[in-house]
């Protein structure tokens, strides 16, 4: 039950953020659900590869390069989905940071 609640809340948060933040557009709530699924797959498959490749840069920047990796994941999701669009790298960076913060707060409340 907790997984389904977190999934639906993540889709709602994603939909609201894409409509609220400048530079991010989403077609509808169905596209938000698909975006959450695609982002979960990308975070499980692509993100570890990028983290291993970018490990030296991550160490040099004291972990700040992980924000860049998150933005790249959002941009890749935008490329893969026709219903979700991010205008550029800065918009993807802002979207990923705000999404991470809000999702972390929701996870703390739900757990």
ABEGO torsion letter per residue (X at the ends): XAAAAAAAAAAAAAAAAAAABBGBBBABAAAAAAAAAAAAAAAAAAAAAAAAAAAAAAAAAGGAAAAAAAAAAAAAAAAABAABBBABAAAAAAAAAAAAAAAAAAAAAAX
